[in-house]
Amino acid sequence: MSRHRTSTRFPASLSALALLLSACAGTPPPQPGPALPVYSKPAPLTSMRAPAIPPPVTVPKPSTPSAQPPPAPPPLTPLTPEQAAGARSSIAKTLGYFAQIYRAQPDKVYGAMKLPSDSRSMRHLMDAMMTAFLDPSVQKAFAAKLDDAELQQISRNPEAIGGAFEQLFSGPQILTLPDERKVSLLAFFGGLYDSVSPQDCEQAFGGRDSASLNVFYTLLDHQPDKDVAIFIDDMRFLVSMPPAPPPEPLTQMQNELVALAARSYFQSLPPDQLQRLQTAMSTAHSPDRCWAIGQFAHALLAADPEVQALGARMVFQNAGKKQ
């Protein structure tokens, strides 16, 4: 089967793309889409906690005039090449250690990370990631992608490696994938959006807790096995590849090519679907918002291969921007 299918896990990406393409379609700007789980789901390997879930936020009590502010953390100073190499070597070994724990006791890892052990897609995904991390070359490739700040943060707090793992699956890192892989992810996630009910859309892509993770993996379980296998293969490739520079931002002409392809696709929709799309984009918390985002992915994937690649780059470049 071709890699060119349809995508679902980058909230900022497709939602930001919708803002641009809505102008091309002559529709009102869409409301912000749901915060989707980019594939940072099984992230925190070393801490063995569910990925992409920020720690609880505590609201401090109003301070009294005599209260002293908490001491600031020591500033991060640039690492020497030798220090950076030592830190990367230590992190690489840590990844291998946790991969061995997973191989021996996977169910305990699922419990510690609050992952749904009855999800076959989750098990396949974790198997692929942890098997990859048994390879010393993959351990080194992951550590090589960390900058000085991440290396020092992990040295001070090993649990910070979870955030670094999450960043690996962010838009900027996915951008470094070959174009074929980026289009493949766009296809997978677009197809996932298509199949999401309004309730699941809100829960799976609107939150970052264990309940949202469970819904996300349930959705994966309902996707065709061959599509999930391609998605997992793309993720394994991303984990295993050495550091690579991202592509250049799209030029104005390239942006116009993408917009033209989207407009052409929208104009080909039946009147009832076009009206549904316009309503979804102009209505806050529309029950059709996941479906609408899927339509943008379809619009890109209906174009020729060059425009598909440009559209996928646009999506993941937007995913790396603050919304």
C-alpha positions, -999 to 999 in steps of 0.1 A, spaced: 0 0 0 12 35 -8 25 56 21 2 85 10 -27 81 33 -44 107 56 -34 123 94 -45 132 131 -21 141 158 -9 176 155 -33 201 168 -14 233 162 -4 221 127 -37 214 110 -55 240 130 -30 267 120 -32 254 84 -70 258 86 -66 295 92 -46 299 60 -67 276 38 -100 291 51 -91 322 32 -85 302 1 -118 285 4 -137 318 9 -149 307 44 -146 325 77 -116 318 98 -120 286 118 -121 285 156 -90 270 172 -90 232 167 -86 207 195 -52 202 210 -42 169 194 -17 145 208 12 148 180 26 116 187 42 124 220 19 100 237 42 73 250 69 99 257 84 99 292 104 67 290 128 72 318 103 86 343 77 60 332 49 84 333 22 90 307 36 113 280 26 148 272 9 152 305 21 183 324 25 181 361 -3 194 383 -3 232 387 -5 245 422 -17 280 427 5 297 454 -12 315 482 -8 353 482 25 362 498 29 384 527 52 414 526 78 396 546 76 364 524 108 358 504 105 346 468 118 311 461 154 309 450 159 310 413 174 278 397 210 282 389 216 295 354 224 272 326 259 277 313 272 264 280 287 229 281 321 222 269 322 196 241 335 171 266 307 177 290 281 175 263 295 142 250 295 128 285 259 138 292 247 123 259 265 91 266 248 89 300 214 96 285 219 70 258 227 43 284 196 53 304 174 48 274 188 13 269 182 5 306 145 14 304 141 -5 272 154 -36 290 130 -30 318 102 -28 293 113 -60 276 113 -79 309 81 -64 325 60 -45 299 28 -46 320 45 -29 349 56 -2 325 20 2 312 8 6 347 35 31 357 27 52 325 -10 48 330 -13 33 295 -43 12 285 -29 -23 285 -58 -37 266 -50 -15 235 -33 -35 209 -21 -4 191 -5 9 222 13 -23 227 25 -24 191 37 12 194 55 7 227 71 -26 214 84 -8 184 98 22 203 114 1 231 128 -24 206 144 6 188 159 19 220 177 -15 226 199 -5 197 229 16 209 229 35 176 193 46 182 201 55 218 230 77 205 208 92 178 182 103 203 208 118 227 224 136 198 192 155 191 193 172 226 207 207 230 227 220 259 197 232 278 180 198 276 212 180 285 216 201 317 179 199 326 180 161 324 213 160 344 196 179 372 163 161 369 163 127 350 125 129 347 130 158 322 139 132 296 102 127 292 98 163 279 128 157 256 112 126 242 80 146 237 99 172 217 112 145 195 77 140 181 69 177 178 65 196 145 101 208 143 115 173 146 89 157 123 99 184 97 133 167 95 117 135 81 119 128 44 90 143 25 75 109 19 73 103 57 58 137 64 31 130 38 25 96 53 18 111 87 -4 138 73 -24 110 56 -27 89 87 -38 117 109 -63 130 84 -79 96 83 -80 95 120 -98 128 121 -124 115 97 -133 87 120 -136 106 152 -170 112 168 -176 147 183 -173 134 218 -141 115 211 -127 145 193 -132 167 224 -118 141 247 -89 127 227 -76 159 213 -88 185 238 -69 172 269 -36 159 279 -44 135 307 -45 97 309 -82 96 299 -74 115 267 -46 90 261 -69 61 265 -94 75 240 -66 82 215 -53 46 217 -89 34 214 -92 54 182 -60 38 169 -74 4 176 -102 11 152 -79 21 124 -70 -4 97 -40 -25 109 -20 -17 78 -24 20 84 -14 17 121 16 -3 110 27 24 86 22 51 114 43 30 138 70 26 112 72 63 106 75 69 143 103 43 146 121 59 117 119 93 134 133 79 166 161 61 148 173 87 124 203 109 132 199 146 137 190 164 104 184 201 96 148 211 89 138 222 54 136 259 45 103 277 52 79 277 22 83 306 -2 53 328 -11 49 310 -44 49 276 -26 23 288 -2 1 300 -31 5 266 -47 -8 249 -16 -36 274 -12 -47 269 -48 -48 232 -44 -70 235 -13 -93 259 -30 -97 236 -60 -106 207 -37 -131 227 -17 -149 238 -48 -153 202 -59 -172 193 -27 -209 187 -29 -229 218 -17 -240 201 15 -204 192 25 -191 226 16 -218 242 38 -209 218 66 -173 228 62 -180 265 63 -203 260 94 -177 240 112 -150 266 105 -171 295 117 -186 279 148 -168 277 181 -166 242 194 -183 228 164 -191 191 166 -177 188 131 -143 204 138 -123 172 136 -141 163 104 -133 198 90 -96 194 98 -96 161 81 -110 178 50 -79 201 49 -57 171 50 -77 155 21 -74 187 2 -36 185 4 -34 148 -4 -56 152 -35 -29 174 -51 1 162 -70 31 148 -51 50 181 -51 21 200 -35 15 171 -11 51 175 2 48 213 4 15 210 23 29 185 48 58 208 54 34 237 59 14 216 84 44 206 106 60 241 104 28 255 118 28 228 144 61 241 158 47 277 163 30 289 194 -7 292 189 
